[in-house]
């Protein structure tokens, strides 16, 4: 029962992250296109891409039968936190001219988010290596 609940939670998060990635991508392509520099738009799009990649990864995680519940929970937490830190900080940094708020001090969060995303993938890899069968 706990596995079913966690898998449902992961799928819901994957759907939410995928949906918001599409919304933000469209927002960037249309509403921000004339208000951001090419570099800022590229930064924003990088956030969208990584959010979508990891939304798909969460979908894979939910339906994967090779990983135990504890492992899925750990990976889920790493990926969600990684998306929020990595993509979230890129969204804020790319649009800081529009908001008038200097988000440069939070730039340190971007690589931390990247490390969390890498960690999520690493936990899956490590668990697959351990299960040599």
VEXBA-262574 format. One record per atom (N, C-alpha, C): residue number from 1; residue in three letters; chain; atom name; x, y, z. Coordinates in steps of 0.02 Angstrom, whole numbers, plus 50000, padded with zeros to 5 digits. Layout:
REC   i  aa ch at  east north    up
REC NUM ALA  A CA     X     Y     Z
...
***
This chain:
REC   i  aa ch at  east north    up
REC   1 UNK  A  N 50041 49940 50000
REC   1 UNK  A CA 50000 50000 50000
REC   1 UNK  A  C 50043 50064 50000
REC   2 UNK  A  N 50097 50063 50041
REC   2 UNK  A CA 50141 50121 50044
REC   2 UNK  A  C 50174 50134 49976
REC   3 UNK  A  N 50192 50080 49942
REC   3 UNK  A CA 50223 50086 49876
REC   3 UNK  A  C 50175 50120 49828
REC   4 UNK  A  N 50112 50098 49828
REC   4 UNK  A CA 50062 50127 49784
REC   4 UNK  A  C 50053 50202 49798
REC   5 UNK  A  N 50051 50220 49861
REC   5 UNK  A CA 50041 50291 49879
REC   5 UNK  A  C 50101 50332 49855
REC   6 UNK  A  N 50162 50306 49866
REC   6 UNK  A CA 50222 50343 49845
REC   6 UNK  A  C 50224 50348 49769
REC   7 UNK  A  N 50209 50294 49734
REC   7 UNK  A CA 50210 50297 49661
REC   7 UNK  A  C 50159 50347 49635
REC   8 UNK  A  N 50101 50349 49666
REC   8 UNK  A CA 50050 50399 49647
REC   8 UNK  A  C 50076 50470 49658
REC   9 UNK  A  N 50109 50480 49714
REC   9 UNK  A CA 50137 50546 49731
REC   9 UNK  A  C 50190 50566 49678
REC  10 UNK  A  N 50232 50518 49659
REC  10 UNK  A CA 50284 50532 49610
REC  10 UNK  A  C 50254 50548 49542
REC  11 UNK  A  N 50203 50510 49522
REC  11 UNK  A CA 50170 50523 49457
REC  11 UNK  A  C 50137 50591 49458
REC  12 UNK  A  N 50104 50608 49513
REC  12 UNK  A CA 50072 50674 49519
REC  12 UNK  A  C 50124 50730 49513
REC  13 UNK  A  N 50181 50721 49547
REC  13 UNK  A CA 50235 50771 49543
REC  13 UNK  A  C 50263 50775 49472
REC  14 UNK  A  N 50271 50717 49440
REC  14 UNK  A CA 50296 50716 49371
REC  14 UNK  A  C 50248 50754 49325
REC  15 UNK  A  N 50184 50742 49333
REC  15 UNK  A CA 50133 50776 49292
REC  15 UNK  A  C 50134 50851 49305
REC  16 UNK  A  N 50139 50870 49368
REC  16 UNK  A CA 50141 50942 49384
REC  16 UNK  A  C 50204 50975 49356
REC  17 UNK  A  N 50261 50943 49364
REC  17 UNK  A CA 50324 50971 49339
REC  17 UNK  A  C 50323 50975 49262
REC  18 UNK  A  N 50297 50923 49230
REC  18 UNK  A CA 50292 50924 49157
REC  18 UNK  A  C 50245 50978 49133
REC  19 UNK  A  N 50187 50984 49165
REC  19 UNK  A CA 50138 51034 49146
REC  19 UNK  A  C 50166 51105 49155
REC  20 UNK  A  N 50197 51117 49212
REC  20 UNK  A CA 50224 51185 49223
REC  20 UNK  A  C 50284 51199 49177
REC  21 UNK  A  N 50322 51148 49159
REC  21 UNK  A CA 50376 51158 49111
REC  21 UNK  A  C 50349 51181 49043
REC  22 UNK  A  N 50294 51151 49022
REC  22 UNK  A CA 50263 51171 48958
REC  22 UNK  A  C 50236 51242 48964
REC  23 UNK  A  N 50203 51257 49019
REC  23 UNK  A CA 50176 51325 49029
REC  23 UNK  A  C 50233 51376 49029
REC  24 UNK  A  N 50286 51362 49067
REC  24 UNK  A CA 50342 51409 49071
REC  24 UNK  A  C 50378 51415 49003
REC  25 UNK  A  N 50383 51359 48967
REC  25 UNK  A CA 50415 51361 48901
REC  25 UNK  A  C 50376 51405 48853
REC  26 UNK  A  N 50310 51398 48854
REC  26 UNK  A CA 50267 51440 48812
REC  26 UNK  A  C 50272 51513 48833
REC  27 UNK  A  N 50272 51525 48898
REC  27 UNK  A CA 50278 51592 48925
REC  27 UNK  A  C 50344 51624 48903
REC  28 UNK  A  N 50397 51585 48906
REC  28 UNK  A CA 50463 51610 48885
REC  28 UNK  A  C 50465 51625 48811
REC  29 UNK  A  N 50436 51580 48771
REC  29 UNK  A CA 50437 51588 48698
REC  29 UNK  A  C 50394 51646 48674
REC  30 UNK  A  N 50341 51661 48710
REC  30 UNK  A CA 50294 51712 48686
REC  30 UNK  A  C 50297 51777 48727
REC  31 UNK  A  N 50286 51772 48791
REC  31 UNK  A CA 50282 51833 48832
REC  31 UNK  A  C 50350 51863 48848
REC  32 UNK  A  N 50400 51822 48856
REC  32 UNK  A CA 50466 51848 48875
REC  32 UNK  A  C 50510 51863 48815
REC  33 UNK  A  N 50492 51837 48757
REC  33 UNK  A CA 50533 51842 48697
REC  33 UNK  A  C 50557 51913 48683
REC  34 UNK  A  N 50514 51962 48690
REC  34 UNK  A CA 50531 52031 48674
REC  34 UNK  A  C 50558 52070 48734
REC  35 UNK  A  N 50559 52038 48793
REC  35 UNK  A CA 50578 52073 48854
REC  35 UNK  A  C 50645 52050 48883
REC  36 UNK  A  N 50672 51996 48857
REC  36 UNK  A CA 50735 51970 48882
REC  36 UNK  A  C 50787 51969 48827
REC  37 UNK  A  N 50850 51972 48847
REC  37 UNK  A CA 50904 51965 48798
REC  37 UNK  A  C 50907 51892 48775
REC  38 UNK  A  N 50944 51880 48723
REC  38 UNK  A CA 50953 51811 48698
REC  38 UNK  A  C 50984 51768 48753
REC  39 UNK  A  N 51033 51795 48788
REC  39 UNK  A CA 51065 51758 48842
REC  39 UNK  A  C 51017 51741 48898
REC  40 UNK  A  N 50975 51790 48917
REC  40 UNK  A CA 50926 51779 48970
REC  40 UNK  A  C 50874 51727 48948
REC  41 UNK  A  N 50853 51731 48885
REC  41 UNK  A CA 50805 51682 48859
REC  41 UNK  A  C 50835 51612 48859
REC  42 UNK  A  N 50899 51607 48840
REC  42 UNK  A CA 50933 51542 48841
REC  42 UNK  A  C 50936 51514 48912
REC  43 UNK  A  N 50950 51557 48960
REC  43 UNK  A CA 50952 51535 49030
REC  43 UNK  A  C 50884 51510 49052
REC  44 UNK  A  N 50832 51547 49036
REC  44 UNK  A CA 50763 51527 49053
REC  44 UNK  A  C 50746 51460 49021
REC  45 UNK  A  N 50763 51453 48957
REC  45 UNK  A CA 50750 51390 48921
REC  45 UNK  A  C 50788 51331 48950
REC  46 UNK  A  N 50848 51343 48975
REC  46 UNK  A CA 50886 51289 49007
REC  46 UNK  A  C 50848 51264 49069
REC  47 UNK  A  N 50820 51310 49107
REC  47 UNK  A CA 50779 51291 49165
REC  47 UNK  A  C 50720 51249 49144
REC  48 UNK  A  N 50686 51270 49090
REC  48 UNK  A CA 50628 51232 49065
REC  48 UNK  A  C 50648 51162 49043
REC  49 UNK  A  N 50703 51158 49005
REC  49 UNK  A CA 50725 51092 48980
REC  49 UNK  A  C 50741 51044 49037
REC  50 UNK  A  N 50779 51068 49085
REC  50 UNK  A CA 50798 51024 49141
REC  50 UNK  A  C 50737 51005 49183
REC  51 UNK  A  N 50690 51050 49189
REC  51 UNK  A CA 50628 51033 49225
REC  51 UNK  A  C 50591 50978 49188
REC  52 UNK  A  N 50586 50984 49122
REC  52 UNK  A CA 50550 50933 49084
REC  52 UNK  A  C 50587 50867 49084
REC  53 UNK  A  N 50653 50869 49075
REC  53 UNK  A CA 50691 50806 49077
REC  53 UNK  A  C 50678 50768 49142
REC  54 UNK  A  N 50677 50805 49196
REC  54 UNK  A CA 50669 50773 49261
REC  54 UNK  A  C 50597 50756 49277
REC  55 UNK  A  N 50550 50790 49246
REC  55 UNK  A CA 50480 50769 49252
REC  55 UNK  A  C 50472 50700 49220
REC  56 UNK  A  N 50503 50690 49162
REC  56 UNK  A CA 50502 50625 49128
REC  56 UNK  A  C 50539 50573 49170
REC  57 UNK  A  N 50594 50592 49200
REC  57 UNK  A CA 50631 50547 49243
REC  57 UNK  A  C 50588 50524 49302
REC  58 UNK  A  N 50550 50570 49331
REC  58 UNK  A CA 50506 50552 49387
REC  58 UNK  A  C 50452 50502 49364
REC  59 UNK  A  N 50427 50511 49302
REC  59 UNK  A CA 50379 50463 49275
REC  59 UNK  A  C 50410 50394 49270
REC  60 UNK  A  N 50472 50391 49246
REC  60 UNK  A CA 50508 50328 49242
REC  60 UNK  A  C 50518 50298 49312
REC  61 UNK  A  N 50535 50340 49359
REC  61 UNK  A CA 50547 50317 49428
REC  61 UNK  A  C 50484 50285 49457
REC  62 UNK  A  N 50427 50315 49444
REC  62 UNK  A CA 50365 50291 49473
REC  62 UNK  A  C 50346 50221 49447
REC  63 UNK  A  N 50359 50208 49384
REC  63 UNK  A CA 50339 50143 49355
REC  63 UNK  A  C 50394 50091 49357
REC  64 UNK  A  N 50452 50109 49381
REC  64 UNK  A CA 50509 50063 49384
REC  64 UNK  A  C 50498 50012 49440
REC  65 UNK  A  N 50503 49949 49423
REC  65 UNK  A CA 50493 49896 49473
REC  65 UNK  A  C 50559 49871 49502
REC  66 UNK  A  N 50615 49896 49478
REC  66 UNK  A CA 50680 49873 49502
REC  66 UNK  A  C 50702 49907 49567
REC  67 UNK  A  N 50671 49963 49582
REC  67 UNK  A CA 50693 50001 49641
REC  67 UNK  A  C 50645 49991 49699
REC  68 UNK  A  N 50672 49988 49758
REC  68 UNK  A CA 50631 49981 49818
REC  68 UNK  A  C 50602 50049 49838
REC  69 UNK  A  N 50551 50046 49880
REC  69 UNK  A CA 50515 50107 49901
REC  69 UNK  A  C 50562 50158 49932
REC  70 UNK  A  N 50607 50137 49975
REC  70 UNK  A CA 50653 50183 50008
REC  70 UNK  A  C 50697 50219 49956
REC  71 UNK  A  N 50720 50182 49907
REC  71 UNK  A CA 50761 50212 49854
REC  71 UNK  A  C 50720 50261 49813
REC  72 UNK  A  N 50660 50242 49794
REC  72 UNK  A CA 50616 50286 49755
REC  72 UNK  A  C 50603 50351 49793
REC  73 UNK  A  N 50592 50345 49858
REC  73 UNK  A CA 50579 50404 49900
REC  73 UNK  A  C 50639 50450 49901
REC  74 UNK  A  N 50698 50421 49909
REC  74 UNK  A CA 50760 50461 49910
REC  74 UNK  A  C 50770 50497 49844
REC  75 UNK  A  N 50763 50461 49789
REC  75 UNK  A CA 50772 50490 49722
REC  75 UNK  A  C 50720 50544 49710
REC  76 UNK  A  N 50659 50531 49728
REC  76 UNK  A CA 50604 50580 49720
REC  76 UNK  A  C 50622 50645 49755
REC  77 UNK  A  N 50644 50640 49817
REC  77 UNK  A CA 50661 50701 49855
REC  77 UNK  A  C 50720 50739 49824
REC  78 UNK  A  N 50771 50702 49802
REC  78 UNK  A CA 50829 50734 49770
REC  78 UNK  A  C 50808 50770 49707
REC  79 UNK  A  N 50766 50738 49666
REC  79 UNK  A CA 50747 50768 49602
REC  79 UNK  A  C 50702 50828 49612
REC  80 UNK  A  N 50653 50824 49656
REC  80 UNK  A CA 50609 50881 49668
REC  80 UNK  A  C 50649 50940 49694
REC  81 UNK  A  N 50691 50928 49743
REC  81 UNK  A CA 50732 50982 49770
REC  81 UNK  A  C 50780 51009 49717
REC  82 UNK  A  N 50807 50965 49676
REC  82 UNK  A CA 50852 50985 49623
REC  82 UNK  A  C 50817 51029 49571
REC  83 UNK  A  N 50757 51010 49552
REC  83 UNK  A CA 50718 51050 49504
REC  83 UNK  A  C 50705 51119 49533
REC  84 UNK  A  N 50682 51121 49595
REC  84 UNK  A CA 50666 51185 49626
REC  84 UNK  A  C 50727 51230 49630
REC  85 UNK  A  N 50783 51202 49650
REC  85 UNK  A CA 50844 51242 49657
REC  85 UNK  A  C 50874 51260 49589
REC  86 UNK  A  N 50882 51210 49545
REC  86 UNK  A CA 50915 51222 49481
REC  86 UNK  A  C 50871 51264 49435
REC  87 UNK  A  N 50815 51237 49416
REC  87 UNK  A CA 50771 51273 49368
REC  87 UNK  A  C 50743 51336 49400
REC  88 UNK  A  N 50722 51332 49463
REC  88 UNK  A CA 50694 51390 49497
REC  88 UNK  A  C 50742 51449 49499
REC  89 UNK  A  N 50805 51435 49515
REC  89 UNK  A CA 50853 51490 49518
REC  89 UNK  A  C 50867 51518 49448
REC  90 UNK  A  N 50867 51474 49397
REC  90 UNK  A CA 50877 51499 49329
REC  90 UNK  A  C 50819 51544 49307
REC  91 UNK  A  N 50758 51525 49324
REC  91 UNK  A CA 50700 51567 49307
REC  91 UNK  A  C 50707 51637 49339
REC  92 UNK  A  N 50726 51638 49402
REC  92 UNK  A CA 50733 51701 49438
REC  92 UNK  A  C 50791 51742 49410
REC  93 UNK  A  N 50847 51710 49398
REC  93 UNK  A CA 50905 51746 49371
REC  93 UNK  A  C 50892 51774 49301
REC  94 UNK  A  N 50857 51736 49260
REC  94 UNK  A CA 50844 51758 49191
REC  94 UNK  A  C 50795 51817 49188
REC  95 UNK  A  N 50750 51820 49236
REC  95 UNK  A CA 50698 51872 49234
REC  95 UNK  A  C 50709 51928 49285
REC  96 UNK  A  N 50768 51930 49315
REC  96 UNK  A CA 50779 51980 49368
REC  96 UNK  A  C 50773 52052 49342
REC  97 UNK  A  N 50788 52065 49279
REC  97 UNK  A CA 50780 52132 49252
REC  97 UNK  A  C 50707 52153 49250
REC  98 UNK  A  N 50663 52105 49238
REC  98 UNK  A CA 50591 52121 49235
REC  98 UNK  A  C 50563 52133 49305
REC  99 UNK  A  N 50587 52095 49354
REC  99 UNK  A CA 50560 52102 49422
REC  99 UNK  A  C 50592 52159 49459
REC 100 UNK  A  N 50652 52179 49438
REC 100 UNK  A CA 50687 52233 49472
REC 100 UNK  A  C 50721 52209 49536
REC 101 UNK  A  N 50722 52143 49547
REC 101 UNK  A CA 50753 52115 49606
REC 101 UNK  A  C 50819 52082 49586
REC 102 UNK  A  N 50871 52097 49623
REC 102 UNK  A CA 50936 52067 49609
REC 102 UNK  A  C 50939 51997 49638
REC 103 UNK  A  N 50935 51947 49595
REC 103 UNK  A CA 50937 51877 49617
REC 103 UNK  A  C 51007 51847 49611
REC 104 UNK  A  N 51057 51887 49593
REC 104 UNK  A CA 51124 51860 49584
REC 104 UNK  A  C 51150 51824 49647
REC 105 UNK  A  N 51134 51848 49708
REC 105 UNK  A CA 51158 51811 49767
REC 105 UNK  A  C 51132 51739 49772
REC 106 UNK  A  N 51075 51725 49741
REC 106 UNK  A CA 51050 51656 49744
REC 106 UNK  A  C 51080 51613 49689
REC 107 UNK  A  N 51124 51640 49650
REC 107 UNK  A CA 51157 51602 49597
REC 107 UNK  A  C 51193 51540 49623
REC 108 UNK  A  N 51213 51540 49686
REC 108 UNK  A CA 51246 51482 49716
REC 108 UNK  A  C 51199 51422 49720
REC 109 UNK  A  N 51134 51435 49719
REC 109 UNK  A CA 51085 51381 49724
REC 109 UNK  A  C 51083 51339 49660
REC 110 UNK  A  N 51100 51370 49603
REC 110 UNK  A CA 51097 51334 49539
REC 110 UNK  A  C 51142 51272 49539
REC 111 UNK  A  N 51207 51278 49556
REC 111 UNK  A CA 51248 51217 49556
REC 111 UNK  A  C 51228 51167 49611
REC 112 UNK  A  N 51201 51192 49666
REC 112 UNK  A CA 51177 51146 49718
REC 112 UNK  A  C 51119 51105 49690
REC 113 UNK  A  N 51074 51139 49654
REC 113 UNK  A CA 51018 51103 49622
REC 113 UNK  A  C 51043 51053 49572
REC 114 UNK  A  N 51094 51071 49533
REC 114 UNK  A CA 51123 51025 49485
REC 114 UNK  A  C 51153 50964 49520
REC 115 UNK  A  N 51186 50975 49576
REC 115 UNK  A CA 51215 50920 49614
REC 115 UNK  A  C 51160 50873 49641
REC 116 UNK  A  N 51104 50902 49662
REC 116 UNK  A CA 51048 50861 49685
REC 116 UNK  A  C 51020 50818 49628
REC 117 UNK  A  N 51014 50848 49569
REC 117 UNK  A CA 50990 50810 49511
REC 117 UNK  A  C 51038 50753 49494
REC 118 UNK  A  N 51102 50768 49493
REC 118 UNK  A CA 51152 50717 49480
REC 118 UNK  A  C 51148 50662 49534
REC 119 UNK  A  N 51139 50683 49596
REC 119 UNK  A CA 51132 50635 49650
REC 119 UNK  A  C 51074 50588 49641
REC 120 UNK  A  N 51018 50614 49617
REC 120 UNK  A CA 50959 50571 49604
REC 120 UNK  A  C 50975 50518 49552
REC 121 UNK  A  N 51006 50538 49498
REC 121 UNK  A CA 51026 50490 49446
REC 121 UNK  A  C 51078 50441 49475
REC 122 UNK  A  N 51123 50466 49514
REC 122 UNK  A CA 51175 50424 49544
REC 122 UNK  A  C 51147 50370 49590
REC 123 UNK  A  N 51096 50387 49628
REC 123 UNK  A CA 51065 50338 49673
REC 123 UNK  A  C 51033 50282 49631
REC 124 UNK  A  N 51001 50300 49576
REC 124 UNK  A CA 50972 50248 49532
REC 124 UNK  A  C 51028 50205 49503
REC 125 UNK  A  N 51081 50236 49478
REC 125 UNK  A CA 51137 50199 49450
REC 125 UNK  A  C 51167 50152 49501
REC 126 UNK  A  N 51180 50178 49561
REC 126 UNK  A CA 51211 50138 49614
REC 126 UNK  A  C 51167 50077 49630
REC 127 UNK  A  N 51102 50087 49634
REC 127 UNK  A CA 51057 50032 49650
REC 127 UNK  A  C 51054 49981 49594
REC 128 UNK  A  N 51060 50002 49532
REC 128 UNK  A CA 51062 49955 49476
REC 128 UNK  A  C 51127 49915 49475
REC 129 UNK  A  N 51182 49947 49492
REC 129 UNK  A CA 51247 49913 49495
REC 129 UNK  A  C 51246 49860 49552
REC 130 UNK  A  N 51216 49879 49608
REC 130 UNK  A CA 51212 49833 49665
REC 130 UNK  A  C 51171 49770 49648
REC 131 UNK  A  N 51121 49777 49605
REC 131 UNK  A CA 51077 49721 49587
REC 131 UNK  A  C 51102 49685 49526
REC 132 UNK  A  N 51161 49665 49523
REC 132 UNK  A CA 51194 49637 49463
REC 132 UNK  A  C 51155 49582 49427
REC 133 UNK  A  N 51098 49563 49450
REC 133 UNK  A CA 51061 49508 49418
REC 133 UNK  A  C 51021 49532 49360
***
